[in-house]
Amino acid sequence: MSPPISLWMDRLDPPLRPRPALQGCLEVDVAIIGAGYTGLWTAYYLKCQAPELRIAVVEAEYAGFGASGRNGGWLMGGLLGDERLLAGLPAEQRRAAFDLLHGIPDEVASVLLREDIACDYRKGGVLYCAARYPEQERRLRAWLDSLHGQGLSEADYRWLPPDELGQQLRINNPLGAIHSPHCATIQPARLVRGLAQTVERLGVQLFEQSRVSHWQPGLLRTAQGELRADWVVPAVEGYAAELPLLRRYQLPVQSLLLATEPLSSSQWDAIGLERGQAFSEFSRQVTYGQRSADDRLVFGARGGYRFAGKLRQDFNLNAEEIGLRRYLFGELFPQLRNTRISHGWGGNLGMARRFQPHMLLDRANRIALAGGYGGEGVGASNLGGRTLAELILGRSSQLTAQPWVLGERPLSALKAWEPEPCRWLGYNAIVRSFVHEDRILANPHSPAWRRALAGKLADFMEGLMR
Ligand SMILES: Cc1cc2nc3c(=O)[nH]c(=O)nc-3n(C[C@H](O)[C@H](O)[C@H](O)COP(=O)(O)OP(=O)(O)OC[C@H]3O[C@@H](n4cnc5c(N)ncnc54)[C@H](O)[C@@H]3O)c2cc1C
């Protein structure tokens, strides 16, 4: 077998052995393409509520091969763009929707307990830190005001001045942080592999090494088999770029991570994160991390997009990719600048054109799908699976009455990405403005006018994403 695709897959115990492929013809009620969190959570909640359903999951490689086995392990009680999605709702309904989102980590924890899935779940909350330049503090405080303006409380999001932040995380040059309790950290591969075992135990058929080469309503084909199904659930997220009918709706973005070798207890005493807190540094491009259960610093930053939505297959990171991430975490933890990196990897994630997730049921074609989570799909996919189960079973509930649920609409209700070269130009223009801003702001000698100009340009470009 090829080398492990992530630290997490490398640490599986026992090591991974792919299940057999789909052979011949099979008829089921629900056919799911892709054994990542979305596909498996959908299978799980369907089977729990309707055990009589015949469900098959067909996976190109093995469960967890995609982003679900590679991510940074932040299990967030929220969705990409949730504030924007909920802003128009009446206050009471908005609060209830936020409570639903905040409840995601607890919902996952209850399944882990019930199904005996061990994945190093720790609900230590999250720290959004200002450290590298003062503009981060200003932006964080503005974000906090906007969260409170939406009716969220100090119990949800609270400002920590540097001394309070220091009780949880000791970073270089701390300026303050927002703390939220609505986040857990996990070992991603253990979660996805545990879910795969769980759904199999419940009677779901799981075929690995079975790439779907053709699909249409009611039917999907692999090299050696065929599935006929009442419902089809394509759950391929970043890989939609390679699947007919879906590629216009998802932009594959590459995200990269590093892990250090396990750090000593004295090194961790100097850093903190005793309770498995997730942390991020509040620059415009994602920069985030966690302390793994085996005491590594796992750190991810920034992404990439390839012309025409080409997926990246080889995630052996080059010296420049490692160097940039090393530089960024070295800014926060100078004492770790020379620490050995044991793993570097990455994956493809899916970004929807509206920069927010969607859940949809196309009843005429009997297709159900959830995705577009951006880099925030670990928790969102649990919500997606729960919601798709309700939609497929024809139930209405609080889950199905949310603004990210497009309800009973055709696939074309999703907003399509612009054709190339617009996407590539747009993506790169936005990212370059962010990188430029970060470089100017990280330099303490940059004059005020340059700082302001770089910020305004990045604000403008960020606005184009809305
Ligand atoms: C490096 C990285 C870090 C991330 N960090 C975080 C984080 O810390 N927190 C967070 O919330 N989110 C994070 N994300 C995003 C999160 O991991 C994803 O949103 C989530 O895992 C998506 O799950 P999924 O099941 O929808 O897709 P995936 O896990 O990508 O699963 C899709 C599956 O479909 C399979 N497939 C594709 N094509 C076919 C085909 N033709 N036939 C059959 N099978 C097919 C793939 O092999 C894959 O296994 C990160 C993503 C990446 C890449």
The ligand as an ORCA input file, in Angstrom:
! r2SCAN-3c Opt
* xyz 0 1
  C      -6.164     19.467      5.182
  C      -7.575     19.715      5.632
  C      -7.813     20.207      6.913
  C      -9.122     20.409      7.359
  N      -9.326     20.782      8.652
  C     -10.593     20.868      9.120
  C     -10.836     21.101     10.499
  O      -9.915     21.139     11.320
  N     -12.127     21.258     10.901
  C     -13.169     21.183     10.030
  O     -14.318     21.361     10.445
  N     -12.966     20.876      8.726
  C     -11.720     20.698      8.260
  N     -11.517     20.357      6.965
  C     -12.684     20.067      6.120
  C     -13.303     18.694      6.446
  O     -12.283     17.741      6.616
  C     -14.244     18.276      5.334
  O     -15.195     19.303      5.132
  C     -14.987     16.994      5.617
  O     -14.111     15.972      5.995
  C     -15.785     16.602      4.389
  O     -16.272     15.309      4.547
  P     -16.975     14.633      3.311
  O     -17.386     13.276      3.737
  O     -18.047     15.514      2.796
  O     -15.855     14.569      2.183
  P     -14.530     13.669      2.127
  O     -14.036     13.315      3.459
  O     -13.594     14.344      1.202
  O     -15.045     12.324      1.486
  C     -15.358     12.194      0.134
  C     -15.055     10.743     -0.257
  O     -15.563     10.513     -1.561
  C     -14.692      9.613     -2.195
  N     -14.904      9.720     -3.631
  C     -14.568     10.745     -4.441
  N     -14.916     10.481     -5.717
  C     -15.493      9.263     -5.701
  C     -16.034      8.427     -6.726
  N     -16.061      8.813     -8.001
  N     -16.528      7.224     -6.362
  C     -16.528      6.824     -5.066
  N     -16.007      7.576     -4.076
  C     -15.503      8.770     -4.378
  C     -13.310     10.072     -1.761
  O     -12.339      9.072     -1.920
  C     -13.570     10.444     -0.316
  O     -13.269      9.385      0.576
  C     -10.222     20.151      6.481
  C      -9.989     19.665      5.197
  C      -8.679     19.443      4.767
  C      -8.453     18.899      3.386
*
